[in-house]
Amino acid sequence: MSLRRLTLVILVVFITTEAASGEEIKKAVGDAVCFRPNRIDPPASSIMWKHRNSSGVLLKVIEWDCNGFSIPNQRFKDITTLDKETGEITIRDLNVKHSGLYTININSKEQEQRFHLEVLERVPKPVIKTQKSINPDAVYLICEYSETIIWKNSAGKTLKGLKLHLKGEFIMVEKQGNPENFYTCTLENAVSEATSDPVYERDLFNDLNTRLVVAIAVSLITVVIIILFLIKIHFRDYCAACCRRFKIDKKITDM
Ligand SMILES: *[C@@H]1O[C@H](CO)[C@@H](O)[C@H](O)[C@H]1NC(C)=O
């Protein structure tokens, strides 16, 4: 086999596998997608796009021929357009049911090019839950979602979360002494990401208020005790003085 021939064979094998594996495209619900065949030659007299979902159900998406355009299936009505010059199809306002394999027939001949579409829901905006720990200077932050979770602190540093039993992750945060410190949890999938509202240190360790109340109460009690003690001393002195005077008075009257 000549080198030239070998190169050709390798090239053909490469192109075939490339075409068979097709393009993998991921989109979010509500997005639009375009698929375009590599080339159309000679000028096409008919074009048809087909969709096969993961259960193997085959649908005609859009067709163009001498009778014009037709979109027979409700799933693709009003959201699908076709450029008859380039063969490019556009589907807007995607939903999960549009996931699957798209192929194109040009002049009634199925092309090798394949387009795999996966339509995914956008991740929701997460909410961080908190849980006290035995240590009053540490709390657990919990993000209970099935998606990829990224924890960050206010310095922008990524924190390593630990897996929760069912779904989600938690981190343990310790009091840093700065009430403005905060933590966020971000959910991510192939098509979207969403970050929680920040959780501030000042809101995490609000048992600080309880401690403040206790401290104030203790000081008040101490002050009261001191006052009582002072009053007692005062009265004792007063009485002592009183008694002394009484004795003196008595002496005087006795004389
Ligand atoms: C494939 O399409 C059929 C017909 O619309 C539908 O009943 C079935 O649930 C679909 N399968 C998937 C995995 O979406």
PDBQT file of the ligand as one rigid body, heavy atoms in Angstrom, charges set to zero:
ROOT
HETATM    1  C1  LIG A 301     -40.181  10.147  22.633  1.00  0.00    +0.000 C 
HETATM    2  O1  LIG A 301     -41.324  10.626  21.923  1.00  0.00    +0.000 OA
HETATM    3  C2  LIG A 301     -42.513   9.953  22.232  1.00  0.00    +0.000 C 
HETATM    4  C3  LIG A 301     -43.600  10.503  21.316  1.00  0.00    +0.000 C 
HETATM    5  O2  LIG A 301     -43.676  11.895  21.388  1.00  0.00    +0.000 OA
HETATM    6  C4  LIG A 301     -42.866  10.139  23.690  1.00  0.00    +0.000 C 
HETATM    7  O3  LIG A 301     -44.035   9.440  24.032  1.00  0.00    +0.000 OA
HETATM    8  C5  LIG A 301     -41.695   9.653  24.549  1.00  0.00    +0.000 C 
HETATM    9  O4  LIG A 301     -41.968   9.937  25.914  1.00  0.00    +0.000 OA
HETATM   10  C6  LIG A 301     -40.424  10.340  24.118  1.00  0.00    +0.000 C 
HETATM   11  N1  LIG A 301     -39.329   9.809  24.882  1.00  0.00    +0.000 N 
HETATM   12  C7  LIG A 301     -38.510  10.597  25.575  1.00  0.00    +0.000 C 
HETATM   13  C8  LIG A 301     -37.399   9.932  26.332  1.00  0.00    +0.000 C 
HETATM   14  O5  LIG A 301     -38.645  11.810  25.623  1.00  0.00    +0.000 OA
ENDROOT
TORSDOF 0
